[in-house]
Amino acid sequence: MNKKINATLIATLLAFVATSMADSSPEASAQDTKKMVQNNFVETAQKGIKLSGYVDAGYSYNFTGSANSETYSRFGSDTAQQGDFNLYAVKIALEKPLSNENKAQAGFRTDIMIGEDANYLINRNTYSQANNTDQNSNALFLEQAYVAIRAPVGNGWDFKVGKFVSILGYEVIERPANMNVTYGLLWQQFPLYYTGVLSSYRFDDYIDAKLGVVNGSNTDNNTTTGLDGDGCAVLAALNVTAPGGNANWSNNFQWSTDSENNSGGSVSGGNPSFNSVPTLTPPTVQKLNTVAGGKLDETSNGYTFIYNSWGNWAPKCCDDKLLFAFNSVLGTQNAGQYGGTTWYGAGAYTKYQFNDWFSLASRGEYLGGNNINKVYPGGGRQNSLGWWEYTITAGFNVIDNLLIRAEYRLDWGNSISGNSVSSATTGDNEIYQGSGPAHYAGAEIVYSF
């Protein structure tokens, strides 16, 4: 009985409180709450903002031996020995793109990657020193974050201000957007991203150009003068589109005040300094230079110039089923421990879409240069660079937004693979080099949204 009385009393009190609050000014209270929400939160359903991305996972198998055997021509997350399940990336992009109208307007884009690829993209070297223990799918990489602006000048003059991806190269950071699962030799020699300003202008339907000034390659700071600051890089591009829209030719340039790496100095890519050890018996032996704690050679000054030309062509006679493409690079650097370095390379791509659900793509590349230290720890100017790779990839689009790919890859060339062994006499890490061939097989599954 007492429980029923208590329940009735509580209900009466709650009703009285609610009535009193309702009489006090409900409209003002609701307006205050609405104002507070608008001032403190971003409206995710705002018109024009788009959320997109993908989840990319797979399996890879390297046939190059034990866990301490490495293939230096491959990207870090493609080198685990022997079999390895991979979470390559979870990609999330949030964007408010500029419209097609030639008027003053602004937008933005932010791209974030989480996964094993992100682990190596954060501090990427141009060669791989990865092994099984380096795989980390918890890494976070901020790929892009920029403000987009259009000035109503002529046909519309666009600007990106912030962090944005490289203008160089045919392949991109997103694996699913490339013809092949693994990254190519040339892709690993191009910058990943810049922080600065990039402008673009389309003269007509056939010609457009880009011009930009940035801190340098793969750096958020102006450290392209040997860590002294005030370094910069100048970007330029000229793109030509065929009248039918089925072919493109892109020419891209970059000039930097010093070497291309994450923190200035040394050879391109941020490679550590290595000393060449006299050849004992093939393969040769290289030993890490422990001067200055094994850090990068950050004392040099010079410049880096990179020219990249790529193009693609889809013959109209094949109803967009056949695609040809090429990629090339010529670079020179007057900086680093070994003085001047020149590198060059070319690649050819082919893809045929047999039907709505099956395609076959292939890639062949060559990368050469006068200094193997451009891509590998050791060698100096006395050893030239000569690497090759061939890749064939089968793609299956069996369900909407779902892509499945299987791939085989072969790498060969001077000092393209190695086996790290601790010296019994010195305890130093010695790398026994080999020329391959290095075999790879893998599969990938991607869901995009």
N, C-alpha and C positions, 0 to 999 in steps of 0.2 A: 504494500500500500504506500509506504514511504517513498519507494522507488518511483512509483507512478506520479506522486506529488512533486518530487524533485524534477522529473523529466518535464512535467507540465510547467513548473516554475521557470526552468531554463529556457524552454521554448518561448514563453511569454516575454522574458527579458530580451532574447535575441530579436523577437519581432518588434519590441519597443525601440531597440537600438537601431534596427534597420529603418523604421519609420522616421526616427529622429534624423538619421543621415539623409534620407530621401527628402525631408523637408528643408534641409539646410541649403542647398543649391547644387543639384546633381549636374547641371549643365557646365557650371564652372569647373567642377571636379573632373569631369570627362575631358574638357578642353585642356586642362593642365596636364593630365596624363598623356594625351595625344601629343602635346608640345614636347614633353620630356622624351618620349619615344623617338620623335623625329629628330631631336637634337643629339641623341646619343647612339643611334643605331643606323646602319646602312640598310636601305631597302633592297633586299636581294632580288626582288621581282621587278626592279626598275626597268622600264622599257628600253630596249636596245642593248642591254648587257647580256652577253652570252657565256655560258659555262660549257666547256668541252674537255675532252681528254681521252685517255685510254689506260688499260691495264695490260702489260706485256710480260709474259712469263714463258719459260722454255726449258730445254735440256741441251747441254753441249757435251761433247766428248772429244778430247784431244789425244791423239795417238803418239805423243812424243815422249812418253816415258813416265818417270816417277814424279812425285809432287813438287820437287825442286827443279824440274825441267821447264823451261820457258820458251815461248815463241814470241820474239820481240816485235814482229810485224803486226801483231794483233792487239786490239784494245783490251784493257785490263780485265773486264768481265767475260772475255772470250778465251781466257788462258788457263782456267782452272784444270788441274790434272786429277784424274783422267776424266771420269764422268761427273757431271755436276748439274743439279737442278738450279735454275736461275729465276729470280724475280728481277727482270731487267729494269722495269720502270713502271711506276704509277704516275701518269702525266695529268696535271690539272691546269687548265688555261681559263682565265677569266678576262673578258674583253668587251670593250665598247668600241667597235670599229667605226671608222669614218664612213659616212655615206658617200654615194656617188655624186652628190651635189657639189658644185663648185662655189662654196660659200665658206665663210669663217666658221670653223667648228673645231671641236676637240674630243678626244677619246683617250683610251688607255688600254694596255695589255699587260698581264702578269702570267708567267709560266713557271710552274714548280714541278720538279721531278723528284720522286722518292724511289729508292731501289739501288741495285748493284751498279747500274750505270752512273747514277748520281755520285756514288762513292769515288769513281775515277774521274768524273767530269769536274769535280771541285778542284782538284789539284792534278790535272792531267799532265803527264810527260809525253813526249813524242815517241818514246819507246815504252815497253811494258816491263815492269819488274814484279809482276803479280804472281802470287801463288794461291793455293787453296785457302790459307788463313786470312787473306786480304778481302775475301768476299763479304760484303756487308750490305744487306738490303734495307737497313735502317737509315741510310744516309739521305740528307736533304740537299737539293741543289736548286738554287734560284737561277733559272735559265734566262728569263727576261723580266723586266719591269720598267716600262717606259710610258711617258705621256705622248700622245699623238696629236699633232696640230696641223690644220690646213689653213694656209693663207690664200685668199681668193686672188691670186696673181696669175695672169695668163690662163692656162688650163688647170691651175690648182697646184700650189707648191706645198708639199707635205714635209713634216719634220717629226723625227723621233728624238726624244730627250730622256736619257736614262740609260738603262742597261738593255742591250739588244744583241741578237745573235750575229755571227760573222756574215759578211757579204760574199766571202770566198767559198768556192767549191760547189760541186754538183750534189753531193750527198749532204744530208742535214743531221742534226743531233737525234731526231726522232727516228728510231729504227723502222717502225711500220711505214714511214713515208718513203723509205729507200727501196730500191729494187731487191736488195739482198738483206739478210738478217745481220751478218757481221759488217763492221765498218771496213772500208777500203784502206789501202796504203796511203793514198793521197789525202783522204779525209783527216788522217791523223797528223798530217803536216800543216793543216790550215788552222788558224785561230778559231776558238770556240765562240767567244763573245767579246764585246767592248762596252765601255761606259763613256758616254759622251753625247754628241749630237750628230744625227744623220739626216740629210735632206734628200728628197727625191722629186723629180719632175718628169712628167710625160709630155714630150713635144707633140706627138701624134699617136696614131694607132700602131706605129712601127718602131719608134725610138723612145726610150726613156733613159734617164741617167740618175746617178747618185753621187753625192759629195758629203764627206763628213770629217769631223775632227774628234778624236777620242784619246783617252789616257794612254792606251796601248792595248796589246792583245792579252786576253785571259787575265786581266787585272782590273780591280776596282780603284786602283790608285795610280797616280802619275809617276810610275817608277821605271820608265823606259830610258833612263839615263844613269843606270848603275846605282839605283836607289837614292839619287841625289834630288829627285823631284823635278817638276816642270818638264817632264818628258811627254811626248805626244806621238800620235800616229795620224796620218792623213789617209782617208779612204776615197776611192773614186770607182765608178762603174758605168759602163755603157752597154745597154741591152738592145738587141735588134730582134724584132718579131716579123716573121714572114707574112706577106699579105693574106695568105689563107689561114693564118693562125696555127698552123700545124708544125712550125719549126721556130726555134729560138737560138740566138747566139749571144752569150753573155761574156763580157770582158771586165775583169775586176782587178784593181790595183790597191796595194797598200805600201806606204813608206813609213817607217818608224825611226825614232831617234836612237834606238838601241835594239838589242836582241829581243826576240819574241818569246816570252815566258811569263810565269806568274809573278815574278818579283824582280825582274831586271838582271842584266849581266848574263854571262855564260853563253852557251850556244842555244840555238832556238829550241824552245820547248821546256827549258828549265832543267836540262840534264845535269847531273852532278859531274864534277871534273874527275876524269880517270886518267891514270898513267898507263902507258903501254909497257908490258913486260916482255922481254925477249922470247921469241918463239922456241918452245922446247921440242915438242913433236905435235903434228897436227892432231886435234885442233889447237889453236893458240890459247894462251892464258892471259887474262886481263885482271888487274887488281885495282880495287877502289883506292883513290887518292884520299888519305885521311887528313891532309893538310886543312887547317881551319875547321876541324871537326867534321870533315866530309861535307861541308856546306857548299852551296853553289858558288861558282866564281863570279862575284858581283862587283868586280873592280874594273871591268872593261867598258870602253865607250866606242861607239861606232854607229852603224845604221843597218836597217834591214829593208830590203825591197822584195815584194812578192807580186808576181803577175799570174793570174788564173784565168783560163779561158775554158768555157764549157758550152755545150749545146745539145739539143735534142731534135729529133725529126720523126714524125709519125706519117708515113706515106698514106696519102688519101686513098690509094687503090686498095688498101688493106682494111678500110672501115675502122680505123683506130685500134686495130688488134695488134699491130706491129709498131715497136718503138725502138729507135736507135739513139744512143747518146755517147758523148765523149767528155772527158775531163782532163785537164792538164795543169801543170804548175812549173814555174821557173822562179827560183828564189836565190838571193845572194845576201850575205851578211858579212859586214866588215867589223866583227867584234868577236870576243870570246877568247878562250885560252889558246886556241890554235890559229888565230887570225882569221883570214877570209874563208868563208864556206859558201859553196854553191850547190844547189840541189835542183833536180828537175825530174819530171815524171809525166806519164800519160796513162789514161785508162779508157776502155771501150765497154759499153753496156748494150745489151740487147734483151728485149722482153717481147714475148708473144702471148696474147690472150686467146687461148684456143676456144673457150666458150665462157659463159657467165660465171663458172665456178672454178676453172682451172687455168693457170698461167705458168710459164717457164721463163726464167730470167738468168742471164749469165753476165759475168764481169771478169775482165782481164786487165791487170795493171803492171806497170813497171815504175820503180823509183830508183833514181841514180843520183850520184853526186861525187864530189872530190874528197869528202870527209865523212867517214862512217860515223864519226862522233855526233853528227847531226841527229841520228836516230838511235844510237846504241852507246852504252857506256864503255868507251875504250877505242883505240885505233889511232886517233890523231890524224894528221894530214897524210900520213904515209899510206893509209888504207882508204881506198875508194869505196863507194856505196853502190850496191847492185842487188836489188830485191825484186822478186816477181810474186804474183799470186793469181790464182784462177778460182772462181767461185761459180757454182750453179745452184739455183734456188727454184723449188717448185712451190707454187702458191695455190691455196684452196679457199674459196669463198663459198662455204656450204650453207651458212646462215647469215642473215642480215647482221651487219656490224661485227661479224666474227671472221677473223683471218687466221688461217693455219698455214705455216710454211715449214718446209724441210730443206736442209742445205748441206752441201759438201764443199769443202775449201781445201786448197793445196797452196802452201807457201814454200819458196825456196830462194836461195841467194846467199851471198857471203855473210857469215856470222849471223844468220837469221834466227838461230835457236841456240840455247845454252843450258848448261847444267851447273848450278851453283854448288860448290863444294868448299867446306872449311879446310884450310891448309893445316896439315898435321904439324908443320914446323913453325909457322908464324901465327896461325889462328885466324888469318885474314880470310875474307870471303873471295874465293877465286871462281871465275866463270869460264868454263870450257866451252868454246864456240863450235858450232856446226853449221853446215850449209843446207840442212834439210835433206829430203823434203819433209815438211811437217803437215800431217793430215788432220782434218777437222770434220766432224759431222754434228749436226744439231737440228733442233726443231723449235718452233716458236708458235705461240697462240696469243692472239691479240683481240681484245674486245674494246671497241671504241664507242664513245658517246658524245 
